[in-house]
């Protein structure tokens, strides 16, 4: 859960799940309450999750999917340094309608490079 300083309850969530037999390739998803959009709460929490995923768990590749129309979610992933790999056509069903999704990835070696060069701002 994402619990900002001074709060007692979560305002969002980030989940990480394995995509294979081990935890070398994983997928993450997230949601943040709309009143916290644009506050930096997600970016702070996401960077902590990236540090844990790559530094502690040993994940090599972390994937995310976001609806093409979700400009805020896609922008957040780009700001974190994720690479847009392509579009998964009609891959998400919502309210009886199939939507296209963007697939994003961050690899451990890229993340480590960013950690070694703090002045480097991905994308």
Residue pairs with C-beta under 8 A, 6 or more apart in sequence:
1 10
1 12
1 13
2 10
2 11
2 12
2 13
2 14
2 32
2 36
2 41
2 42
2 45
3 9
3 10
3 11
4 11
4 36
4 41
11 32
11 33
11 35
11 36
11 41
12 30
12 31
12 32
12 33
12 36
12 41
12 42
12 45
13 30
13 31
14 28
14 29
14 30
14 45
14 46
14 49
15 28
15 29
15 30
16 26
16 27
16 28
16 49
16 53
16 57
16 59
16 62
17 26
17 27
17 28
18 25
18 26
19 25
19 26
19 27
19 63
23 57
23 58
23 59
24 58
24 59
24 60
24 61
25 59
25 60
25 61
25 63
26 53
26 57
26 59
26 61
26 62
26 63
27 62
27 63
27 64
27 65
28 49
28 53
28 62
28 63
28 64
29 64
29 65
30 42
30 46
30 73
32 41
32 42
36 42
37 72
42 76
43 76
43 79
43 80
46 76
46 80
47 80
50 62
50 80
50 106
50 111
53 59
53 62
54 62
54 108
54 111
54 112
58 108
59 108
60 107
60 108
61 105
61 106
61 107
61 108
62 105
62 106
62 107
63 103
63 104
63 105
64 77
64 82
64 103
64 104
64 105
65 88
65 91
65 92
65 101
65 102
65 103
65 104
66 73
66 74
66 77
66 101
66 102
66 104
67 73
67 92
67 94
67 99
67 100
67 101
67 102
68 74
68 87
68 99
68 100
68 101
68 102
69 99
74 84
74 102
74 104
77 84
77 104
78 84
78 104
78 123
79 123
80 106
80 122
81 106
81 110
81 111
81 114
81 122
81 123
82 104
82 105
82 106
82 123
83 104
83 105
83 106
83 110
84 102
84 103
84 104
85 103
85 104
85 105
86 102
86 103
87 100
87 101
87 102
87 103
88 100
88 101
88 102
88 103
89 100
90 98
90 99
90 100
91 98
91 99
91 100
91 101
92 98
92 99
92 100
92 101
93 99
110 122
113 120
114 120
114 122
